[in-house]
Amino acid sequence: MKSPYVKELEPDQTITGSFLVCSKEIRQKKTGDPYLSLLIGDRTGELDAKMWDNVAEVMETFERDDFVKIKGLLQIFHNRPQLTIHKIRLLDDSEVDFTDYFPASTRDPEEMWRELRQFVAEIGNPHLRNLLEALLDDDDIARRYRIAPAAKQIHHAYLGGLIEHVLSLCHLSRLAAGHYRNIDVDLLVTGAVLHDIGKIHELSYERGFSYSAEGQLLGHMLLGVRMVDEKLHDIPDFPPRLRSLVEHMIISHHGRLEFGSPKVPVFPEAMLLHYLDDMDSKMECMRHLLDTDRQVEGCFTGYSVPLERVLLKKDKYLRDGEAEAPAAMPPPARPEPAQHEPNQPEPKQPSLSAEAPKNNSPFASKLLQALQPAEPKPGV
């Protein structure tokens, strides 16, 4: 069994452990000698790592997405944990259990797939339902949709994260459409299912999470529109104006031009999809940070770059307030003058895994098996 995990590491300790190389750069010191700048990780989080000495001997022995065994010293640098590597060697795949390194949804992918297909089956508009069924009936799309993460790092960044995020949006879409009576729930649910479908090709998730060449060149919105276009070739009676609405929802769901949308939402379902998507991703970011921040003292987490803030550990804050509440005392004979103490903020403590995705998933093996290409059908 792998030990230690990233979330278990403590500063000022020498550790020996195995990790996945999430990124690798060979840089130069001021002296001109090379040093290694790595991002290493496992299913519980990622960690910055540097190797300063004897780099020439090892720098060509492994690459990104390889498994390595490392001995090094963990320290705090610029208020963040950093591992100084003393020794590093390549591990063979046979020496590791993949489920230790790849975060995965805690939900059964087959259960989520059935739930998604039920949402699609209940769409009343036959054109929208036919389009979604054409996409989800595609074996390659279906396989990828079950296992793809919703993002590389920010939210739902684990195997099965995409479909988990989409199901959340489908539920939210029905709730919102029940409140805003002018909303076409069929169109909104269609947008929820399709808005990130291009991520199954934008992201590479066979080992570490990164961007594919297509993802770098086009991005998931254009890839999603292309996937819809390919399926519409086989649905000749699909209304052209309804097609434009579907495509607009895909390319506008980030909401603003500076956030990567080539168009801003211009009708209610598109606007609502953007805000539901934004809300769901931010709530997941909050859940991750509050669940995984390892700060022991104080009621606030480390700083979250995606959320641009620290978060209050509400339960700890309320518990500490109860513990600090003084026992009931009789009033003093004479009022005491108020004492004004200067505010003393809690010192910030480093968080080793503030953005760590879900771990300990009972379905990680099933999701990893799904990454294997399907066997060709006989007779084809």
WOCORMO-V825645 format. One record per residue. N is the residue number from 1. RES is the residue in one letter. SS is DSSP state (2 for helix, 1 for strand, 0 for the rest). BURIAL is # if it has 24 or more other ideal C-beta (glycine too) atoms within 12 Angstrom, else .. D_CENTER is the distance of its C-alpha to the mean C-alpha in whole Angstrom. Layout:
N & RES & SS & BURIAL & D_CENTER
N & RES & SS & BURIAL & D_CENTER
This chain:
1 & M & 0 & . & 25
2 & K & 0 & # & 23
3 & S & 0 & . & 23
4 & P & 0 & # & 22
5 & Y & 0 & # & 18
6 & V & 2 & # & 17
7 & K & 2 & # & 17
8 & E & 2 & . & 20
9 & L & 0 & # & 22
10 & E & 0 & . & 24
11 & P & 0 & # & 25
12 & D & 0 & . & 29
13 & Q & 1 & . & 29
14 & T & 1 & . & 29
15 & I & 1 & # & 27
16 & T & 1 & . & 27
17 & G & 1 & # & 24
18 & S & 1 & # & 22
19 & F & 1 & # & 19
20 & L & 1 & # & 17
21 & V & 1 & # & 18
22 & C & 1 & # & 14
23 & S & 1 & # & 17
24 & K & 1 & # & 20
25 & E & 1 & . & 23
26 & I & 1 & . & 27
27 & R & 1 & . & 28
28 & Q & 1 & . & 32
29 & K & 0 & . & 33
30 & K & 0 & . & 36
31 & T & 0 & . & 38
32 & G & 0 & . & 37
33 & D & 0 & . & 36
34 & P & 1 & . & 32
35 & Y & 1 & # & 29
36 & L & 1 & # & 26
37 & S & 1 & # & 23
38 & L & 1 & # & 20
39 & L & 1 & # & 16
40 & I & 1 & # & 16
41 & G & 1 & # & 14
42 & D & 1 & # & 14
43 & R & 0 & # & 12
44 & T & 0 & # & 12
45 & G & 1 & # & 11
46 & E & 1 & # & 12
47 & L & 1 & # & 16
48 & D & 1 & # & 18
49 & A & 1 & # & 21
50 & K & 1 & # & 25
51 & M & 1 & # & 28
52 & W & 0 & # & 31
53 & D & 0 & . & 34
54 & N & 0 & . & 35
55 & V & 0 & # & 32
56 & A & 0 & . & 34
57 & E & 0 & . & 35
58 & V & 0 & # & 31
59 & M & 0 & # & 29
60 & E & 0 & . & 30
61 & T & 0 & . & 30
62 & F & 0 & # & 26
63 & E & 0 & . & 23
64 & R & 0 & # & 19
65 & D & 0 & # & 18
66 & D & 0 & # & 21
67 & F & 1 & # & 21
68 & V & 1 & # & 23
69 & K & 1 & # & 25
70 & I & 1 & # & 26
71 & K & 1 & . & 28
72 & G & 1 & # & 28
73 & L & 1 & # & 28
74 & L & 1 & # & 25
75 & Q & 1 & # & 26
76 & I & 1 & # & 25
77 & F & 1 & . & 25
78 & H & 0 & . & 25
79 & N & 0 & . & 23
80 & R & 1 & # & 20
81 & P & 1 & # & 21
82 & Q & 1 & # & 22
83 & L & 1 & # & 23
84 & T & 1 & # & 27
85 & I & 1 & # & 27
86 & H & 1 & # & 31
87 & K & 1 & # & 30
88 & I & 1 & # & 28
89 & R & 1 & . & 29
90 & L & 1 & # & 27
91 & L & 1 & # & 26
92 & D & 0 & . & 27
93 & D & 2 & . & 24
94 & S & 2 & . & 27
95 & E & 2 & . & 27
96 & V & 0 & # & 23
97 & D & 0 & . & 22
98 & F & 2 & # & 18
99 & T & 2 & # & 17
100 & D & 2 & # & 17
101 & Y & 0 & # & 15
102 & F & 0 & # & 12
103 & P & 0 & # & 10
104 & A & 1 & # & 10
105 & S & 0 & # & 10
106 & T & 0 & # & 14
107 & R & 0 & # & 15
108 & D & 0 & . & 18
109 & P & 2 & # & 16
110 & E & 2 & . & 20
111 & E & 2 & . & 20
112 & M & 2 & # & 17
113 & W & 2 & # & 19
114 & R & 2 & . & 22
115 & E & 2 & # & 21
116 & L & 2 & # & 20
117 & R & 2 & # & 23
118 & Q & 2 & . & 25
119 & F & 2 & # & 23
120 & V & 2 & # & 25
121 & A & 2 & . & 28
122 & E & 0 & . & 29
123 & I & 0 & # & 28
124 & G & 0 & . & 32
125 & N & 0 & . & 32
126 & P & 2 & . & 33
127 & H & 2 & # & 32
128 & L & 2 & # & 28
129 & R & 2 & # & 28
130 & N & 2 & # & 30
131 & L & 2 & # & 27
132 & L & 2 & # & 24
133 & E & 2 & # & 26
134 & A & 2 & # & 27
135 & L & 2 & # & 24
136 & L & 2 & # & 23
137 & D & 0 & . & 26
138 & D & 0 & . & 25
139 & D & 2 & . & 24
140 & D & 2 & . & 22
141 & I & 2 & # & 20
142 & A & 2 & # & 20
143 & R & 2 & # & 19
144 & R & 2 & # & 16
145 & Y & 2 & # & 15
146 & R & 2 & # & 15
147 & I & 2 & # & 13
148 & A & 0 & # & 10
149 & P & 0 & # & 7
150 & A & 0 & # & 6
151 & A & 0 & # & 5
152 & K & 0 & # & 6
153 & Q & 0 & # & 5
154 & I & 0 & # & 5
155 & H & 0 & # & 3
156 & H & 0 & # & 3
157 & A & 0 & # & 2
158 & Y & 0 & # & 6
159 & L & 1 & # & 9
160 & G & 0 & # & 10
161 & G & 2 & # & 7
162 & L & 2 & # & 9
163 & I & 2 & # & 12
164 & E & 2 & # & 11
165 & H & 2 & # & 10
166 & V & 2 & # & 13
167 & L & 2 & # & 15
168 & S & 2 & # & 14
169 & L & 2 & # & 15
170 & C & 2 & # & 19
171 & H & 2 & # & 20
172 & L & 2 & # & 19
173 & S & 2 & # & 21
174 & R & 2 & # & 24
175 & L & 2 & . & 24
176 & A & 2 & # & 24
177 & A & 2 & # & 27
178 & G & 2 & . & 29
179 & H & 2 & . & 29
180 & Y & 0 & . & 30
181 & R & 0 & . & 32
182 & N & 0 & . & 33
183 & I & 0 & # & 29
184 & D & 0 & # & 29
185 & V & 2 & # & 27
186 & D & 2 & # & 27
187 & L & 2 & # & 26
188 & L & 2 & # & 23
189 & V & 2 & # & 22
190 & T & 2 & # & 22
191 & G & 2 & # & 20
192 & A & 2 & # & 17
193 & V & 2 & # & 18
194 & L & 2 & # & 18
195 & H & 0 & # & 16
196 & D & 0 & # & 13
197 & I & 0 & # & 15
198 & G & 0 & # & 16
199 & K & 2 & # & 12
200 & I & 2 & # & 14
201 & H & 2 & # & 16
202 & E & 2 & # & 14
203 & L & 1 & # & 12
204 & S & 1 & # & 13
205 & Y & 0 & # & 12
206 & E & 0 & . & 15
207 & R & 0 & . & 15
208 & G & 0 & # & 12
209 & F & 0 & # & 10
210 & S & 1 & # & 12
211 & Y & 1 & # & 13
212 & S & 0 & # & 16
213 & A & 2 & . & 20
214 & E & 2 & . & 20
215 & G & 2 & # & 16
216 & Q & 2 & . & 18
217 & L & 2 & . & 21
218 & L & 0 & . & 20
219 & G & 2 & # & 17
220 & H & 2 & # & 15
221 & M & 2 & # & 18
222 & L & 2 & # & 21
223 & L & 2 & # & 19
224 & G & 2 & # & 19
225 & V & 2 & # & 23
226 & R & 2 & # & 24
227 & M & 2 & # & 23
228 & V & 2 & # & 24
229 & D & 2 & # & 28
230 & E & 2 & . & 28
231 & K & 2 & # & 28
232 & L & 2 & # & 30
233 & H & 0 & . & 33
234 & D & 0 & . & 34
235 & I & 0 & # & 34
236 & P & 0 & . & 37
237 & D & 0 & . & 38
238 & F & 0 & # & 34
239 & P & 0 & . & 35
240 & P & 2 & . & 35
241 & R & 2 & . & 34
242 & L & 2 & # & 31
243 & R & 2 & # & 30
244 & S & 2 & . & 29
245 & L & 2 & # & 28
246 & V & 2 & # & 25
247 & E & 2 & # & 25
248 & H & 2 & # & 25
249 & M & 2 & # & 22
250 & I & 2 & # & 20
251 & I & 2 & # & 21
252 & S & 2 & # & 21
253 & H & 0 & # & 18
254 & H & 0 & # & 16
255 & G & 0 & # & 19
256 & R & 0 & . & 21
257 & L & 2 & . & 22
258 & E & 2 & . & 21
259 & F & 2 & . & 17
260 & G & 0 & . & 18
261 & S & 0 & # & 20
262 & P & 0 & . & 23
263 & K & 0 & # & 24
264 & V & 0 & . & 24
265 & P & 0 & # & 24
266 & V & 0 & . & 28
267 & F & 0 & # & 28
268 & P & 2 & # & 27
269 & E & 2 & # & 25
270 & A & 2 & # & 23
271 & M & 2 & # & 23
272 & L & 2 & # & 22
273 & L & 2 & # & 19
274 & H & 2 & # & 18
275 & Y & 2 & # & 18
276 & L & 2 & # & 17
277 & D & 2 & # & 13
278 & D & 2 & # & 13
279 & M & 2 & . & 14
280 & D & 2 & # & 12
281 & S & 2 & # & 9
282 & K & 2 & # & 11
283 & M & 2 & . & 12
284 & E & 2 & # & 8
285 & C & 2 & # & 8
286 & M & 2 & # & 12
287 & R & 2 & # & 11
288 & H & 2 & # & 9
289 & L & 2 & # & 11
290 & L & 2 & # & 15
291 & D & 2 & # & 14
292 & T & 2 & # & 13
293 & D & 0 & # & 16
294 & R & 0 & # & 19
295 & Q & 0 & # & 21
296 & V & 0 & . & 24
297 & E & 0 & . & 26
298 & G & 0 & . & 26
299 & C & 0 & # & 24
300 & F & 1 & # & 22
301 & T & 0 & # & 18
302 & G & 0 & # & 18
303 & Y & 0 & . & 17
304 & S & 1 & # & 13
305 & V & 0 & . & 13
306 & P & 0 & # & 11
307 & L & 0 & # & 13
308 & E & 0 & . & 16
309 & R & 1 & . & 18
310 & V & 0 & # & 18
311 & L & 0 & # & 18
312 & L & 1 & . & 21
313 & K & 0 & # & 21
314 & K & 2 & . & 23
315 & D & 2 & . & 24
316 & K & 2 & . & 25
317 & Y & 2 & . & 27
318 & L & 2 & . & 29
319 & R & 2 & . & 30
320 & D & 2 & . & 31
321 & G & 2 & . & 33
322 & E & 2 & . & 35
323 & A & 2 & . & 36
324 & E & 2 & . & 37
325 & A & 0 & . & 39
326 & P & 0 & . & 43
327 & A & 0 & . & 45
328 & A & 0 & . & 48
329 & M & 0 & . & 50
330 & P & 0 & . & 54
331 & P & 0 & . & 54
332 & P & 0 & . & 56
333 & A & 0 & . & 59
334 & R & 0 & . & 58
335 & P & 0 & . & 55
336 & E & 0 & . & 54
337 & P & 0 & . & 52
338 & A & 0 & . & 49
339 & Q & 0 & . & 47
340 & H & 0 & . & 44
341 & E & 0 & . & 42
342 & P & 0 & . & 40
343 & N & 0 & . & 36
344 & Q & 0 & . & 34
345 & P & 0 & . & 31
346 & E & 0 & . & 29
347 & P & 0 & . & 28
348 & K & 0 & . & 24
349 & Q & 0 & # & 23
350 & P & 0 & # & 21
351 & S & 0 & # & 17
352 & L & 0 & # & 16
353 & S & 0 & # & 13
354 & A & 0 & # & 12
355 & E & 0 & # & 8
356 & A & 0 & # & 8
357 & P & 0 & # & 6
358 & K & 0 & # & 9
359 & N & 0 & # & 12
360 & N & 0 & . & 16
361 & S & 0 & # & 15
362 & P & 0 & . & 18
363 & F & 0 & # & 17
364 & A & 2 & # & 15
365 & S & 2 & . & 19
366 & K & 2 & # & 19
367 & L & 2 & # & 16
368 & L & 2 & # & 17
369 & Q & 2 & . & 20
370 & A & 2 & # & 19
371 & L & 0 & # & 18
372 & Q & 0 & . & 22
373 & P & 0 & . & 23
374 & A & 0 & . & 26
375 & E & 0 & . & 29
376 & P & 0 & . & 32
377 & K & 0 & . & 34
378 & P & 0 & . & 38
379 & G & 0 & . & 40
380 & V & 0 & . & 38
